[in-house]
Amino acid sequence: MRTPEIFIRAADWADARDFGCLAGIALRRVLLELTGPPRVGACTLDGPARVPESWQVREVAVTWPATTPGIDVLVLIHPGPLTAAVRSRIAAGPQAVLVVPALPESGPWSPELLLDVRTRLLHGELRALAARHPHVAEELLAVAGAGGMTVPTPRIAVISPDPQVRVELPGMEIVADAHVDAVLAVAPPAGWADVDHPTLRDAARRAGRLISTAPLPAEIPGTVVRPGRPLADAVRHALTLPASPPPVPRPGTWLRAADQLERRRRLLLDARLADLVARRALGDLTALARGHGLAPASPPDLREVAGQAVLIALAVGVATGRSAWSVGPLAGVLVGAAAALAAGGLRWRRGRREAHSVWARDEAARIRRAPTHAPAAWLRRTLAEELQ
């Protein structure tokens, strides 16, 4: 079986990094994990399950909805049809989720599937490393390429009291089984009758997403298609909504999550500022300050550096020219001019670099002192009001 190109590119890039490079060390660890024994976990919708020893894999303890990192294949033991919420979780990945009624004697995955999953995982790890190491982000993104998750075709069930109803949904698969992402209910011209309510209620419960062409009873959750709106657009919009009612909000948990996100934003900002200061990227620092709502700072004042360069050039030129004047006036002028240009240019370049470094450090400090990010401040303020 041929090794995917992304693994070859990643290994070459990690091998070419200097000793002690944190990004290279992290990528080597990722490659070591993704080229070792398959990492497999098994569970039901209610709890974890043990992986048979005959599979000869590295077992990972996992519970549904399987947010545990470091897993290649999740075997979900479930004999019945899957709800839309479970199907959405399976489609989200990044690991492969295989649904079986019972654990078989041998692993239910193929080598090709494992290779595809690990390719997808490596793509995601490279993009995550690019976010954590901005100074090599472009290189890591180039190594990752344009791969990643593939969006599965939505499966839609169409129900109606009229058996002759036919619906066209481009880009979606119309099926007649229980494993669907949404149910499209096409109402008769007179709307839904009382006899239709149990069917609609059962469809909403099973699929999690119900799209109706007529108003629904108050006790049945779902989306109603506005008159004149194409059915395909309404279904696509419904597929972006949660497949089940959202959990009861807990402001305290959201507040802790907001604080954690703010700390992560600060860490990423510090890493980016350190990189920009090291490179003296004045244009990028100005754009970053503008993105934080700060007025652009005045550019570095180089008049003092220019004056020093001129004075040093004159002093060195005169001294060198006088020492060479004994050879001849022309030689003295040429040697003095060359020495003046060299000394003045050296002082100008060094002084300009120092001025840019000082300006970059000051601008980075100003960005760090900027007010809290507006969305985070709004979220904390809103949550604080909820807690009162």
BELURSUL-V406189 format. One record per residue. RES is the residue in three letters. D_FIRST is the distance of its C-alpha to the first C-alpha in whole Angstrom. Layout:
res = <RES RES>
d_first = <D_FIRST D_FIRST>
//
This chain:
res = <MET ARG THR PRO GLU ILE PHE ILE ARG ALA ALA ASP TRP ALA ASP ALA ARG ASP PHE GLY CYS LEU ALA GLY ILE ALA LEU ARG ARG VAL LEU LEU GLU LEU THR GLY PRO PRO ARG VAL GLY ALA CYS THR LEU ASP GLY PRO ALA ARG VAL PRO GLU SER TRP GLN VAL ARG GLU VAL ALA VAL THR TRP PRO ALA THR THR PRO GLY ILE ASP VAL LEU VAL LEU ILE HIS PRO GLY PRO LEU THR ALA ALA VAL ARG SER ARG ILE ALA ALA GLY PRO GLN ALA VAL LEU VAL VAL PRO ALA LEU PRO GLU SER GLY PRO TRP SER PRO GLU LEU LEU LEU ASP VAL ARG THR ARG LEU LEU HIS GLY GLU LEU ARG ALA LEU ALA ALA ARG HIS PRO HIS VAL ALA GLU GLU LEU LEU ALA VAL ALA GLY ALA GLY GLY MET THR VAL PRO THR PRO ARG ILE ALA VAL ILE SER PRO ASP PRO GLN VAL ARG VAL GLU LEU PRO GLY MET GLU ILE VAL ALA ASP ALA HIS VAL ASP ALA VAL LEU ALA VAL ALA PRO PRO ALA GLY TRP ALA ASP VAL ASP HIS PRO THR LEU ARG ASP ALA ALA ARG ARG ALA GLY ARG LEU ILE SER THR ALA PRO LEU PRO ALA GLU ILE PRO GLY THR VAL VAL ARG PRO GLY ARG PRO LEU ALA ASP ALA VAL ARG HIS ALA LEU THR LEU PRO ALA SER PRO PRO PRO VAL PRO ARG PRO GLY THR TRP LEU ARG ALA ALA ASP GLN LEU GLU ARG ARG ARG ARG LEU LEU LEU ASP ALA ARG LEU ALA ASP LEU VAL ALA ARG ARG ALA LEU GLY ASP LEU THR ALA LEU ALA ARG GLY HIS GLY LEU ALA PRO ALA SER PRO PRO ASP LEU ARG GLU VAL ALA GLY GLN ALA VAL LEU ILE ALA LEU ALA VAL GLY VAL ALA THR GLY ARG SER ALA TRP SER VAL GLY PRO LEU ALA GLY VAL LEU VAL GLY ALA ALA ALA ALA LEU ALA ALA GLY GLY LEU ARG TRP ARG ARG GLY ARG ARG GLU ALA HIS SER VAL TRP ALA ARG ASP GLU ALA ALA ARG ILE ARG ARG ALA PRO THR HIS ALA PRO ALA ALA TRP LEU ARG ARG THR LEU ALA GLU GLU LEU GLN>
d_first = <0 4 7 9 12 15 13 14 17 18 18 20 22 23 23 26 28 31 32 33 31 31 28 26 27 26 23 22 23 21 18 19 19 16 13 16 16 16 19 21 24 26 30 32 34 37 35 32 31 30 26 26 25 23 20 20 19 21 24 26 29 29 32 32 32 29 30 28 26 23 22 18 19 23 24 27 29 32 33 35 34 33 36 35 35 32 30 31 30 26 26 27 24 22 20 19 22 22 26 27 30 29 27 25 24 21 19 19 15 12 9 8 12 12 9 12 15 14 14 17 18 18 19 22 23 23 26 27 27 29 32 32 32 34 35 31 30 30 27 25 25 24 21 21 21 22 19 20 22 22 25 25 28 31 32 36 39 42 45 49 52 52 49 49 48 45 43 41 38 36 33 33 32 35 35 37 36 36 33 34 34 38 41 43 46 48 52 55 58 60 57 56 58 59 57 54 54 52 49 49 49 47 44 45 44 41 39 41 41 44 45 48 50 53 55 54 56 56 55 51 49 47 47 50 49 52 54 52 49 46 44 41 42 43 40 38 41 41 37 37 40 39 38 41 44 44 45 48 49 49 51 51 47 46 49 47 43 45 46 43 42 44 44 40 41 44 41 39 42 43 40 40 44 43 40 43 46 44 43 47 45 48 47 44 47 50 47 46 50 50 48 49 53 54 56 55 57 59 57 58 61 61 65 65 63 64 67 66 64 68 70 68 67 71 72 69 70 74 74 71 74 77 75 74 78 80 77 78 78 75 73 74 73 70 69 70 68 65 65 66 63 61 63 63 59 58 60 59 55 56 58 56 53 55 56 53 51 55 54 51 51 54 52 50 52 54 51 50 54 53 54 51 49 51 48 48 52 52 50 52 55 54 53 56 58 56 57 61>
//
